[in-house]
Amino acid sequence: MCLAVPVRIESIENEMAVCSVGESGTTLKASLMLLEEEPQIGDYVIVHAGFALRILDPQEAQESLQILREMAQVGQVV
């Protein structure tokens, strides 16, 4: 199973972005070539398989991250 994750763009070089994942301090690189709009540093994007698929509204991104945190906590209890 694959999961698309909301991440925050920290830097952009050409068509690649370094993105932070939640509050963990983890970063990943994502291609921006599939986005219709031009992203900016600080934007949240949804990333799947190394590609940013769309820019998210900041509130939508935070809600998705909260759901993922809650799912992770439930998984730890089992």
Helices and strands as residue ranges (DSSP letters): E 5-13, E 16-21, E 26-31, E 44-48, E 51-56, H 58-77
